Amino acid sequence: MKRIFYFLLITLAFIGIPLIVFYLWASSGTSEESAISGIKQLPNTAQRTEFPGDSTVSIMTYNIGYLSGMTNNLSVKANKEFHDANMAVMKDYLKGNQPDIIAFQEIDYGSKRSFETDQEQEIAQGIYPFAARAVNWNKNYLPFPHWPISVHFRKVISGQSVISKFPITEQQIDTLSRVQDEPFYYRDFYLNRLAQICTLKVGNQQIMVINVHLEAFDRDTRQIHSERVLKLFQDYSQKFPTIIVGDFNSDPNEDESTIRSFFDQGIASAAVQGDINLFTYPADKPDVRIDYIFYSPHFELLESKVVKEVGDISDHLPVYAKLKLKPF
């Protein structure tokens, strides 16, 4: 019996110790430079430091879904030609349409699933001189989608970015609360939900851009996130012209909608007239609105729309607004 016991003990140790080591390695993050949050000035681009005569600022928010189109989070093996074609669509769109500021969610900075492309740098190249990066998902090996193993994301470095023609002078990252009623292994591999708070120098003015990506799957956690980012917006709006944008993961018409708190407070929003053409998700057949641009009373809305020209290179559609800064 002792021999059997020792044999089983050795067998368990032989199997268990490597599994524990792998788990700890996989759930930890890489120390690569691309995984570091911060502000960068990109080469070979001309910054816009002054307002035109009409004092306008254009902004777009886009959950880019790491350019995986409608395959986002599905058990489909990544295809480089597909990724590169979607990147080409994104860059072609920006050649003719150049918002002053773009806020991205689910953008990759060297993930295996996007062929180690630094999507922030690739998209900004030649157009946007300033970028603020907030990494919210950094794992050495992400075993998702779960099956088959060949579709695992493996190394993931991903997050939220603001790219801008105006100087970004400061970035703060507010890490939102995590889902509490999930098992430890879920939490160990799950992304952090963030509010990325950027200070931009627009002429002689400072404006705040808050880029958010709220909880998608747990309604109670999303409510906590909504209340937190609403307070951030209200606090900054008392001192600065402020725009809050992003993927709020809530439609105003759903039961127990978490985005309703913004509308109930009377906060101005772009492209929300209720038209079916203003839905943002899913990109191929949009039937809900979960992506938004809200702005403080310092701004006047001149133009806004949901951008259809990019098609379904992501499972979301972008939202665009042109705003005029009022004298104050």
C-alpha positions in Angstrom: 0.0 0.0 0.0 2.8 2.4 0.8 4.4 1.8 -2.6 1.1 2.5 -4.3 0.6 5.7 -2.2 4.1 7.0 -3.0 3.6 6.1 -6.6 0.4 8.1 -6.7 2.0 11.0 -4.9 4.9 11.1 -7.3 2.6 10.9 -10.2 0.4 13.8 -9.0 3.5 15.9 -8.3 4.9 15.1 -11.7 1.6 16.2 -13.4 0.5 18.9 -10.9 3.7 20.9 -10.5 4.1 21.6 -14.3 0.4 22.5 -14.5 0.7 25.0 -11.6 3.9 26.5 -13.1 2.1 26.8 -16.5 -0.9 28.4 -14.9 1.1 31.0 -13.1 3.1 31.8 -16.2 0.1 31.9 -18.5 -2.0 34.1 -16.3 0.8 36.6 -15.8 1.8 39.3 -18.3 4.7 39.9 -20.6 7.2 42.7 -19.9 7.5 43.7 -23.5 7.6 47.4 -24.2 4.4 47.2 -26.1 2.6 46.1 -22.9 3.5 49.4 -21.1 0.8 52.0 -20.8 1.7 55.6 -21.5 1.8 58.5 -23.9 3.9 58.4 -27.1 4.7 60.9 -29.8 4.9 59.2 -33.1 7.3 60.2 -35.9 6.6 61.6 -39.3 3.3 63.3 -38.5 2.4 66.9 -38.2 0.5 67.9 -35.1 -2.5 70.2 -35.1 -1.9 72.8 -32.3 -4.4 75.5 -33.3 -8.1 75.6 -33.8 -9.4 76.6 -37.2 -11.5 79.8 -37.1 -14.6 77.9 -36.2 -13.0 76.2 -33.1 -14.2 72.7 -34.0 -13.0 69.3 -32.8 -13.9 66.0 -34.4 -13.8 62.8 -32.5 -14.6 59.1 -33.3 -15.0 56.2 -30.9 -14.5 52.7 -32.2 -14.4 49.2 -30.6 -12.1 47.8 -33.2 -12.4 44.2 -31.9 -8.7 43.7 -32.8 -9.9 43.8 -36.5 -11.4 40.3 -36.2 -14.6 41.3 -37.9 -17.6 39.2 -37.1 -15.4 36.3 -35.8 -14.6 38.2 -32.6 -14.5 35.7 -29.7 -15.6 32.8 -32.0 -13.8 29.5 -32.2 -12.2 30.5 -35.5 -8.5 30.3 -36.2 -7.0 33.7 -36.9 -6.1 34.4 -40.6 -3.4 36.9 -41.4 -4.8 37.8 -44.8 -8.2 38.5 -43.2 -6.5 40.7 -40.5 -4.4 42.6 -43.0 -7.4 43.2 -45.3 -9.3 44.7 -42.4 -6.4 46.9 -41.5 -6.3 48.1 -45.1 -9.9 49.1 -44.9 -9.3 51.0 -41.7 -6.3 52.9 -43.1 -8.1 53.6 -46.4 -11.0 55.1 -44.5 -8.7 57.4 -42.5 -7.0 58.6 -45.7 -10.1 60.5 -46.6 -11.7 60.9 -43.2 -9.4 62.1 -40.4 -11.1 62.8 -37.1 -8.9 64.9 -34.9 -9.2 62.3 -32.1 -10.0 58.6 -32.2 -10.7 56.5 -29.1 -10.3 52.8 -29.6 -11.4 49.8 -27.5 -10.2 46.2 -27.9 -7.1 47.3 -29.8 -4.0 45.0 -29.9 -0.4 45.9 -29.3 1.4 42.7 -30.3 -1.0 39.9 -29.7 -0.7 36.5 -31.4 -4.3 36.7 -32.4 -3.5 39.8 -34.5 -0.1 38.5 -35.7 1.9 40.6 -33.3 0.8 43.8 -35.1 0.9 47.0 -33.0 -2.4 48.2 -34.3 -2.2 51.5 -32.5 1.0 52.4 -34.2 0.0 50.9 -37.6 -3.3 52.9 -37.7 -1.8 56.2 -36.4 1.2 56.1 -38.7 1.5 59.1 -40.9 -1.7 60.8 -39.6 -1.7 61.0 -35.8 1.4 62.3 -34.0 0.1 61.5 -30.4 -1.1 58.3 -28.8 -2.1 57.3 -25.3 -2.1 53.6 -24.5 -3.9 52.0 -21.6 -3.2 48.2 -21.5 -6.0 46.3 -19.9 -5.2 42.7 -21.0 -1.7 41.3 -20.7 -1.4 37.5 -20.6 1.3 35.2 -21.7 -1.2 32.5 -22.8 -4.9 33.0 -22.9 -6.7 29.6 -23.4 -9.7 31.2 -25.1 -11.8 30.3 -27.1 -11.6 27.1 -25.1 -11.8 24.6 -27.9 -10.1 23.5 -30.1 -6.7 24.3 -28.7 -5.6 25.6 -32.1 -7.8 28.6 -31.8 -6.5 29.7 -28.4 -5.5 33.4 -28.4 -2.2 32.6 -26.7 -0.3 35.8 -26.0 -2.6 38.8 -25.6 -1.5 42.4 -25.2 -4.6 44.6 -25.7 -6.4 47.7 -24.4 -7.7 51.1 -25.1 -6.0 53.9 -27.1 -6.6 57.5 -27.8 -4.8 58.8 -30.9 -4.8 62.5 -31.6 -3.7 65.4 -33.8 -3.5 67.5 -30.7 -0.9 67.0 -28.0 -1.9 64.5 -25.2 -0.3 66.0 -22.1 -1.4 63.6 -19.5 -3.1 60.2 -19.0 -4.7 58.7 -16.0 -6.1 55.2 -15.8 -9.1 54.4 -13.5 -9.3 50.6 -13.2 -13.0 49.7 -12.7 -14.3 47.1 -10.3 -14.1 43.4 -11.3 -16.8 40.9 -11.5 -16.9 39.3 -8.0 -19.0 36.1 -8.5 -16.8 34.4 -11.0 -14.3 31.6 -10.1 -10.7 32.6 -9.5 -9.4 31.1 -12.8 -11.9 33.3 -14.7 -10.8 36.4 -12.9 -7.1 35.5 -13.4 -7.5 35.5 -17.1 -10.1 38.2 -17.6 -9.4 41.7 -18.8 -9.5 44.8 -16.6 -12.2 47.3 -17.5 -10.9 50.8 -17.6 -11.7 54.5 -17.9 -8.8 56.0 -19.8 -8.6 59.7 -18.9 -6.6 61.9 -21.3 -5.8 65.6 -21.1 -5.4 67.2 -24.6 -4.0 70.6 -25.4 -6.2 72.1 -28.1 -4.8 75.6 -28.9 -4.7 77.3 -25.6 -7.4 75.1 -24.1 -7.3 71.9 -22.1 -10.0 69.4 -22.9 -10.6 66.0 -21.3 -11.3 62.8 -23.2 -12.5 59.8 -21.2 -12.4 56.5 -23.1 -14.3 53.7 -21.5 -15.0 50.0 -22.0 -17.6 48.7 -19.5 -18.4 45.2 -18.4 -20.2 43.2 -21.1 -21.6 40.1 -19.3 -22.5 40.9 -15.7 -25.2 43.5 -15.4 -24.6 44.4 -11.8 -20.9 45.1 -12.4 -21.8 47.2 -15.5 -24.1 49.3 -13.3 -21.3 50.0 -10.9 -19.1 50.9 -13.9 -21.7 53.2 -15.3 -22.1 55.1 -12.0 -18.4 55.4 -11.7 -17.7 56.8 -15.2 -20.7 59.1 -14.9 -19.2 60.6 -11.7 -15.8 61.0 -13.5 -17.5 62.8 -16.3 -19.5 65.1 -14.0 -16.4 65.9 -11.9 -14.2 66.8 -14.9 -17.0 68.7 -16.6 -17.1 71.1 -13.7 -13.5 72.2 -14.6 -12.9 71.4 -18.2 -14.6 70.8 -21.5 -15.1 67.0 -21.3 -16.0 64.3 -23.8 -16.7 60.7 -22.6 -16.8 58.0 -25.3 -16.6 54.3 -25.7 -18.3 50.9 -25.5 -20.8 51.1 -22.7 -22.2 47.7 -23.5 -25.8 48.9 -22.8 -28.7 49.8 -25.1 -31.1 52.4 -23.7 -34.1 50.3 -24.6 -33.1 47.1 -22.9 -34.5 46.0 -19.6 -32.6 47.4 -16.6 -30.5 49.5 -19.0 -27.3 50.9 -17.4 -26.8 53.6 -19.9 -30.1 55.2 -18.9 -28.3 57.0 -16.1 -26.5 59.2 -18.6 -29.7 60.1 -20.4 -31.7 60.6 -17.2 -29.1 63.2 -16.2 -29.7 65.1 -19.4 -26.2 64.7 -20.7 -25.8 65.7 -24.3 -25.0 62.8 -26.7 -24.1 62.5 -30.4 -26.2 60.5 -32.9 -29.0 59.3 -30.6 -32.2 60.3 -32.4 -33.5 56.8 -32.2 -33.1 56.1 -35.9 -32.4 52.5 -36.9 -29.4 53.8 -38.8 -27.8 54.8 -35.5 -27.4 51.2 -34.1 -23.8 50.2 -33.6 -23.9 46.4 -32.9 -23.5 43.9 -34.5 -21.8 45.6 -37.4 -23.2 43.3 -40.1 -26.8 43.6 -39.0 -26.9 46.3 -36.3 -30.0 46.2 -34.0 -28.8 47.7 -30.7 -26.8 50.8 -29.7 -24.0 50.3 -27.2 -21.3 52.8 -28.3 -21.6 56.5 -27.5 -20.2 60.0 -27.4 -21.3 62.2 -24.6 -20.1 65.8 -24.1 -20.2 68.6 -21.6 -22.1 71.9 -22.1 -18.9 73.5 -23.2 -19.5 72.0 -26.6 -22.1 72.5 -29.4 -22.9 69.5 -31.6 -22.4 70.4 -35.3 -22.5 66.9 -36.9 -22.7 63.3 -35.8 -23.3 59.9 -37.3 -22.7 56.1 -37.0 -19.9 55.4 -39.5 -21.0 52.7 -42.0 -18.1 53.0 -44.4 -15.8 50.7 -42.5 -18.2 47.8 -42.8 -17.7 44.8 -40.6 -13.9 44.9 -40.0 -15.1 44.8 -36.4 -18.3 43.6 -34.8 -19.0 47.2 -33.8 -19.6 50.3 -35.8 -17.8 53.6 -34.9 -19.6 56.7 -33.8 -18.4 60.2 -35.0 -19.1 63.7 -33.8 -18.0 67.2 -34.8 -18.1 69.6 -31.9 -17.7 73.3 -31.6 -16.1 74.6 -28.4 -18.2 77.5 -27.0 -16.5 80.5 -25.5 -16.3 80.4 -21.7 
